[in-house]
Every structure is written in C-alpha cells, then in structure tokens.
Amino acid sequence: MEDVKVFVLDKKKHPLMPCSPKRARELLRDRRAVVHKLVPFTIRMKDRVGGDVQPVVLSIDPGSKETGLAISRLSEPKEQPSDEDARGPVVHPLFLAELMHRGEQIKKSMEQRKMYRHIRRSKRRYREMRYSNRKVRKGWLAPSILHRAESVVNMARRFKKLVPISEIRIEKVCFDTQKMQNLKTEDDEYQHGTLRGYTLRGYVLERGKYQCAYCDKRDAPLEMEHVVARIRGGSRRPSNIVPACHTCNQKKDDRLVEEFLKKDPARLAKIKSQMKVSLRDAAAVNITRNALPEMLAELGVPVSTSSGDVTHWNRDRFKIPKSHALDAVCVGPIHDVVGWDRPTLYIKCRGRGDYARTKVNKHGIKRGFCMKEKFSHGFQTGDMVRANVTTGTKIGVYKGRVSIRKSGRFDISTATGTVQGLSHRFFTLLQRADGYEYHWSKIVLSRDKGASPASV
C-alpha cells in the first residue's frame, strides 16, 4: 500500500520523520536500513543519528468499544481566515488506526471468577467474607473501564517510540444521559429520576397496569422480569423490567424477547417501545473522560483537549466520512486537512493469556484443559507468522496470528478467516506476540453515506 507511511528510527532507535514506502525500499535495498518492526512497519537506519523533525500530533477519539488514533504532520497555512473558529494548522494525516478494546470480555471474565469464588466459599463456611474489609481508593476504576484507558495510553506510548510526537490531542466528551433519555429534560428535572416517589416494584407494576406483560393475567402474583436477561447483558434500569406471572417468567427464561414473542408482533412492539437506549457505552466514556488526559500527561508530551462539537464541525466542514480514525484527525482547531484518504490499521486487544487452566461449557462443566507451557515448537499464541503449506488439502500461503497446540498442529487467523490444523513445520515467525492483533483495512470513500471498512 503506497499511501501508508513507514516509520523510521535512527541508529540509536530515536524516532525520525516517517517516509514513503518507495524511500523505505531504497534504504533497505542499499542496506542503509534494516527492518525494526513489522506492524506498524518500521525501519532502523544504520548510518544516521538524529535529524530534523517537524511538528507531529497524535489525535485520539476515545470510545467505549473502539478508539480512533491518528498521527498527523502539522504545517502553517499560507493565510489564516478571519473566522476565529477556523484558525489552526494544516493537518497532513500520516497514519490512521482504530483500537478495539476488550472491556466486555474482561467484565465477563470477572463475573465468571466471582461465580467460581462463590462456589468455593459456599463449601468452606468458616472462611470470612472479604467484602466487608475492603477499601476503595478515590478515583478507583472498574477493571473493564481501566483497561480502556490503559490500552489507549499504552498505544500512545508505543507510537511515541516510533514517531517524534510533539503534542497529544484528545476529544473530551461528556454525554448528557438525561437528555439522551428525554430531550425535554430541563432545570430541576435533572434532580428527579424516573423513580421519584416510587419504589422500583411499585413503578413497574403501575406502568404495567398490574398485569402480566406477556399474557395480561391479573389474578396472579407478579414478578419482576428482565426483558433482556441479565446473563445477556441486560441492565437493571426500569425500562428493561416488566411485570410477569411466574409461568411466563419461567417460560421466557433468558431467551430473547423477539424469539419469545415472535407469534405476537403487536405485544412485542409494545414492550420494545418502552425500552430505552442502553447508556453503558456513554457511561464508560464519561467515567474515563477526566482520567485519560491525566494518564496521557505522564508520557511527558503536552496534552490538549477538545470538545466533540469541534470534531463534528471539522468533519462536516471538510466533507470527511464518519469513522473513529477520521474523527481523530478532526480533533482540535484545524485550518484544513490534506490527504485524509489513507488505509486504517485495525488493532484488536487480545491480552497475553488466560489464568484459567480449564475450559467450561455454558453450564459450567469442564470440557477441556489448557496447556501449562507457554511455548510449543518455538511458537506462542499471538505470534504473527507466515505459513507456507506445500502439501495436503490446504496448500497455500497464509499470514496472520497463530494459536498453538501441544500436538504441533496450529491454527492461524487471517484477514479472511481461520485455517485450522496446520503443522508447525510450515510456519515462519514474523513478529512476537505483544497482546494485539493487527489487520489493515481500506476506508471506502463515500461523502454521502459515510465510510465503511473493507479488508485489503
């Protein structure tokens, strides 16, 4: 991909300005440089120490599930406009990336550990409960939320070692959750929640007219039933709870409401009309909005914040499609954006392994055991490899992330899918595991309908 810049380091591994792929090929051909890192592709000079650099900014568009990252070169415009809002440098994007977090996986793992711990303690009743002797420090973040912030800071620290970053810009967004639920919320209504004057049970029963939401039964005890089951990620908000008789509650269990009421579309539409949009993603961004700039400031680079309105205005002004990476390009004061049409590197957080030594099914019954050894035949799970298969039914060349097995028959995850059961003899190591999975995607240009990723 000729429009992807190559990162450059000097002889002492100090970052220099990125170069074009053509220039990188010339340096490698003349043996003036060597390959330092495969993804993102970085070369290291053998005959150069230091050099002139230009202002480079790392822009960040934080999100709950994905975070946009953009490395751009700044230049002064020929003439500043009279409009103060449009004043700023000219931005030349050099590198675009989207970081996909694993907060949901961490939350599920913590809940599973909690279940296992509860089972162990139920068998040893003499053990003292721990919840009463724990203290929560000020500013404490839940593990799934803390991961979102730490993964962004970790990626910024890595880019700082590859590019001479002189400034970090971050979009500091605060979602008004009251307005997201009701646009007419004003003044003192912010202090009055949905349950003002009610208990949760009383509010749900009165809203449901004291009858079962699934069969309209009145002459039976009613239970509080979650429309989206808790095991499926449903919330405890009143909008997700309806009154239901014991028979309907047991019959629905944890099934999807669309499946349970597929023969009664009118009732399904009525129940879904009262459900509100989940605020989980908005809450995750709100929690980290202050912590993330403070953590980034520890990198020793000036950090500036900007509002989401500025990002939205810049994107509309320059007719740039909507994506997390391109939103990062538009963070902060900008005079113009030149060359935003670049491929995006998708970085997925995969972690560095699992503490559990066994695998269980949905009922908690053991179904397999994990390897105790981290390496097998010189490889470990997460390594980037190339498999040149010359025999068998899967002849071909595959490149991607490897999952090892003790038997030596490995799986490889490529951009098009997973290939299973390949012998370790066909594998060549490209880059050691670092806890992330990478693949390039190209932004499909559409100024009217936005941007959609397509694998290259």
Secondary structure, 3 states (H helix, E strand, C coil): CCCCCEEEECCCCCEEEEECHHHHHHHHHCCCEEEEECCCCEEEECCCCCCCCCCEEEEEECCCCEEEEEEEEEECCCCCCCCHHHCCCEEEEEEEEEEECCHHHHHHHHHHHHHHHHHHHHCCCCCCCCHHHCCCCCCCCCHHHHHHHHHHHHHHHHHHHHCCCCEEEEECCCCCHHHHHCCCCCHHHHHCCCCCCCCHHHHHHHHCCCCCCCCCCCCCCEEEEECCCHHHCCCCCHHHEEEEEHHHHHHHCCCCHHHHCCCCHHHHHHHHHHCCCCCHHHHHHHHHCCHHHHHHHCCCCCEEEECHHHHHHHHHHCCCCCCHHHHHHCCCCCCEECCCCCCEEEEEECCCCCCCCEEECCCCCEEEECCCCCCECCECCCCEEEEEECCCCCCEEEEEEEECCCCCEEEEEECCEEEEEEEHHHEEEEECCCCEEEEEEEEECCCCCCCEEEEC
